[in-house]
Amino acid sequence: MTVWDDLVGQERVSEQLAGAARDADALVTAAATDAPPPEASRMTHAWLFTGPPGAGRNQAARAFAAALQCVSPDRALGGVPGCGFCDGCHTALIGTHADVSSVAAVGAVIRVEDMRDTVRKSFTAPANGRWQVILVEDAERLNEKSANAVLKAVEEPAPRTVWMLCAPSLEDVLPTIRSRCRHLNLSTPSVAAVADMLVRREGIEPDVAAAVARATQGDVDRARRLATDPAARARRASVLKLPLRVEDVGGALKAAQELVDAAAEDARQLAEEMDGKETEELKAALGAAQGGRLPRGTAGVMKDLEADQKRRKTRTQRNTLDIALSDLTSFYRDVLALQLGSRVAIANGDAEDVLERMARGSSPESTLRRIEAIAACSKALDRNVAPLLAVEAMTMALRAG
């Protein structure tokens, strides 16, 4: 199983990246032998991966990083870069390769403090692999200072450094940065491709895989989560019942509170899993004895970790709310399709009775207003409006229609 097998429905992108990885080998060989570089190379020092949520932007970048670090003996015989089994591929994919660094937003933005060490590392030679790879998973969340730091590194990169930036669209990245990157746009995988992946890779029953793929409309990560996580299915089922619970003011406010509380619980569970382990590991690294006091002068480091953990908790709550809003949008889109007599396949087939009831009880105009209310809630959360206030405003608008 090669690294490209993780890219569901992205055959064109996989082919381009595999070709670039082949050309990257030629560049490394030319540099080692002082030979002139190939005249026409598909390899470059900076890449920008864009595409809708769930299309696999980060997976594509990670697979490309693995292919660049692939050390399979088959490559000398003309094998495709990215075998998926060698040490280079394995460590790059799981995030432990010494020459593959990734940066992601802990909170709402990627701060310059989070980028500083990574930018510095980008100017060093690879320690073990062929290339020094820098993967920025949330390039749209670079703030002004961190974006400027990335721009300087991309403008004048080290000879063996490759930058890979991932963002939803070109417009989410500064023009000065994207103009220096080779752009690859990933499309939303087809429902059939996602269902096939769930059957082959996760062992999901075909009927269940098809239903989950339809419900998530080609979002690979969400489809996998729904197919394998009972808690995720329960949360989605609860969200799809929300339109029936906003018929009065009390019900609308209660539904909003429960939605926000569920997101906060998700964030709390993640914090329980990660925060304690991170804290103990940092204390050990700083030289604190088991259960003992921290060495003098290290309190500031612990405070920085606590601040990062708090931002991550906020981000997790927001991500959970984003998924709920996406499910609600999908629900009302199905209602609108029924009202207009569209032949578009219903995404939420498991809630068809509720969809038909909503379609009969309202007009297409009111359904469109409800979809706009969900979008307004998402924008309010982007502007850091208190989650409960934003969701309450949305549920009241859903009630009004």
N, C-alpha and C positions, 0 to 999 in steps of 0.2 A: 504494500500500500504506500504510494508516494505521498509527498506533502501536498500535491495538487488535488488529491482526493477530498480534502477538506473544503474545497471551493465548490460549493453546490451551484450548478447551473452557470458557471463562469468559465466555460471552455475557451472562449476567445482570450480572456485575461490570462488564464493559465498558460496558453500557448505563447503569448507575448512575454510573460515573465520567465518561462523556461528558456526561450530564445535569448533573453537578456542574460540569464545565468550562464548559458553556454559562452556568450561573448565575453562575460566577465572573466571566465577562465583564460581566454586568449589574452586579455589585458594583463592579468597577473603573470602569465608566462612571458609575455613581451617585456614586462618590467624586470623580471628576474634575469632575463638573458640580454638585456639592453637592446632588444630588437625594437624596431618601430612598431607602434600600436596599430591594430587593424584600422583600415580606412573607414569602413562602415560598421559601426558597432551599435547594437541595440541597448547597450549598457550605458548608464549615466550615473551621476553622483547624487541626484535628488529625485524622489518620486512622490507623487501626490495621488493617493487612492481616495476616490469619492464614490458615493452611492447611498441609497436609502438605508434606514435602519434595518439590520438583519441581513443585508446583502453579503456581508462578510469582508468588510474593509480591513479590519484588523487581522483577520485570518489570512487574507491574501498577502498582506505585508509580512506577517510572521512566516508564511510558507516561502515567500521569496527570500527572506533572511536565512531560512534553513537551507534553501537551495544554494545560496551563495557560500554557505559554510559546509556544504556536503563534502564528505571525505570518502564516499563509497569507492571501492576499487573498480567498480563497473564504469566509472566515469572515464577512466583511461581507455576503455574499450568502446567509447561512444555512448555510454548510458546517459539517460536523462538526469540532469541535476535535481537533487531533492528526492533521494531514495526513500526517506522516511525512517530508516532503520539504523543508519550509522550514528556514531557519537555526535558528529556535527549537527545532523538533522535533529536528533532527539533533544539535545540540550537547547538548541535554538527554539524548538517548538514549546518546550516546557518553561523557558525563561531563565535557564541557568548557564547559558553559554557566556564565556568571559568577554566575548567581542560582540555581543548583541545586548544593547541597553534599551530599555523602554521607559517612556514617560507618559503618565496619564493624569488627568485631573483628579485630585483628591477631593476638592470642593467644587466651587462653581467655575474656577479658572485654573490654568497652569501658571503659577507664579514664577518670576525670574529666579527666586531662590531654589525652586524645584528643578530649573533648567541649568543652573550654573555649572554644577559638577558634570552634567551630561555634555554640555557644550565643550567644556574643557577636555573631556575624554575624547570627543570627536576629533581632536587635533593630534591624538596619539596614534602610533602604529598598532596594528592588531597584535594581540598577545599570542594567540594560538591559531586563529582562523585566517582565512584569506582576506577578509574585509572587516573593518570596524563598522558595525551597523547600528544606527540610531533610529528607533521607532517611536514616533510621537502619536499616541493613540487618539488623542482628542485635540487635534490641531485647531479646531474651531474655538477652543477654550483658552488659547494663548492670549494673555493680556498684552498691553502695549509693550512693556519692558521685555517680557519673555519672547514675544514675537520678534523684537529687534535683535535679541541675542541669537535666535534661530537664523534670522536673515543674514547676520554677519558670518555665521558658520557656513551657511549654504552658498553665500557669495564667493567665499575663498576656502573651499573644503580641503582637507588633507587628501593626498593622492589615493589612499586606500579606504576612504570613509564614504559610506552611503547613508543618506538621510531618507527616511520613509515617513511621510506625513499622512494621516488619515482624517478625513472630514466629510460631512454630509454632502457638501457641494463646493464648487470652485469659489462661489461668492462668500463662503465662510472663512476663506483664507486671504490674507493680505495680498494684493496684486503683485507687490514686489517679491513676495515669497513664491507664489504660484507661477510667476513668469520664469523662475529658475528651476522649476520641477517638470519632469515628464508626467503627464496626466494620464491616469487610467480610471475610467468610470465603470463601476460594477452595476449591473442591472438587478432588479428584483428577481430572484429565482422563481421558476414556475411552481405552481402547487404540486404538479406531478413530480418534479425533480426533488422537492423537499420531502414528499411522501416516500419516494424511493430511497432517499438517504436514511430516513428513519427506520425503514424496514431492514435495509442492508447493514447499517452501522449500529443501530440501537436495538434491533430485534423486536421492533414494535409490530403488532398485528396490522395487516394492510388496511383494514377498515378504520382502525383507530388512527393510523398514520395519515390517511387521507383526510379524516375529519379535522385533525389537529393542523395539518398543513393548510387546509381551507380556512380555518378559523384565524390563523396568523397571517394569511395572505402572503406567503413566501418569506416571512421572517424566520430565518433558520434557527437562530438562538432561542427565540420564543417558542418555536415549534418543538425543539428538543426539550425545553424546560417543561412545556405542557405535557408532552408525551411521557416524561420520566418522573415528574414531581407531582404527587397528589395534592400537596399544599397549593401549588400554582393553579391547578385545575379548580380547586375549591375557591380560591380568590377570584378567578375569572367568572365562575358561576355566580358568585355573590355580586360582582359588578354588573352582570347582565340582568340581574333582578332589580337593580337600582331604578330603572325607568318606571317600574310599577309601584315604587315606594315614595314617589314624589307628588302624589296626588293632593296632599295638603301640606301646609307650612311646617307642621310638626314633623311629618314624615320626611320632608326635604332636608330639614336641619339635622335630623337624626341620621339620615343616610350620609350626609356630608361628614358628620363626626365619625361615623364608623369607617368611612373610607380613609380619612386621615389617620385614625387610630391604627388601622391595619398597616398602613405605610410606615408609621412610627414603630410598630412591632417588628416589621421586617428589618428596619434599621437597627433596632435593639438586639435582635438575634445575631445579626452580622457582627455587631460590636462585641457581643459576648464571645463569639468564635475567634475573633482576630485581635481585639485590643489587649486582652490579658497576655496572650502569647507574645505580641510585639513588645509590650512593656517589660516582660521578664527577659526577653532576648536583649533588649537595649540595656537593661540594668547589668546583665552579665557582661556585655561588651564594654560597659563603662567601669567594670571592676568591682561592682557591689557584691558583697557576700550574700549567700542565700538568706533572705529575710532581713538583711542588714541595711544600714544607711548607705546612701550614695556618697561617692567621694566628693570632696569639696570642689565647687566650680562646675558641677554637671547638672545642676537643677534646671538651667536654661534649656538644655537638650531635652530633658523630660517634658518641659512645658511645650516645646515645639512639637513633640510627638503627640501630646494630648490635644493640641490645637489641630493637628492633621487628622487625628481620629474623630474629633468633633465635626470637621468639615466633611469627612467621608460619611459619617452618620447622616448628615444633612443631605448629602448627595444621594445616598441610598434611598432615603425617604422620597426624594424627588423622582428618582428613577421608577420607584414602585407606583407613584402617582401617574407618571407618564404612561406606564403600561395600562393602568386602569382607564386613563383618558383615551388611549388608543382603542381599547376594547369597546368603550362607549361610542366612539366615533364609528367603529365598524358596525355596531348594533344599529345606529340610526341610519347609516348608509344602506343597510339591508332593508330597513323600514321604507326608506325613500324609493328603493328599487321596486318594492312591492307596490307602493302607491302609484308609481309611474308605469307599472306593467313591464318593467325592464326584463330582458332575458339574461341579465348578468347573474351568475351563480351566487346563491346566498352563502355568505361566509359562516354565519352562525346557525348552521342547520340544526344544532341541538336545542335551539331556542325558537324554533319556527312558529310554535303556537303563540308565544308572546309577541313575536314580530308581527304576525297577522293581526293580532288584537290591537297593537299600537297603530298599525297601518290603517285599520278600519276606523279607529277613534280619533284620528287627526288628519290634517291636510299636509300636502307636500311643503307648503310654505312654512308651517310650524315646525316640520322636521328639519328644514334648512336652518331655521332660527336656532334650533337646539344644537345642531352641529356647530354653528357659529359660536354658541355659548361655550361649548367644550373647547374650541380653539381659543376663545378669549381667556378661559381659565388657564390654559397652557402658557399663554403670553404673560398673564399675571404672575404665574410662578417663576417665569424667566426673569421678571422684574423684582424678584424676591418679596412679593406680597406674601403675608402670612398664609401658609397652606390652608388653614381652616377657613379664613375669610374668602380666599379664592374659590374653594370648593363649595362653600355655602352659596356664594353668588351664582355659581354654575347650577347647583341643584334647584335654586329658586327660579332660575331662567328655564330650566327643563320643565319645571312645574307649569310655568306660565305659557310655554309653547310659542 
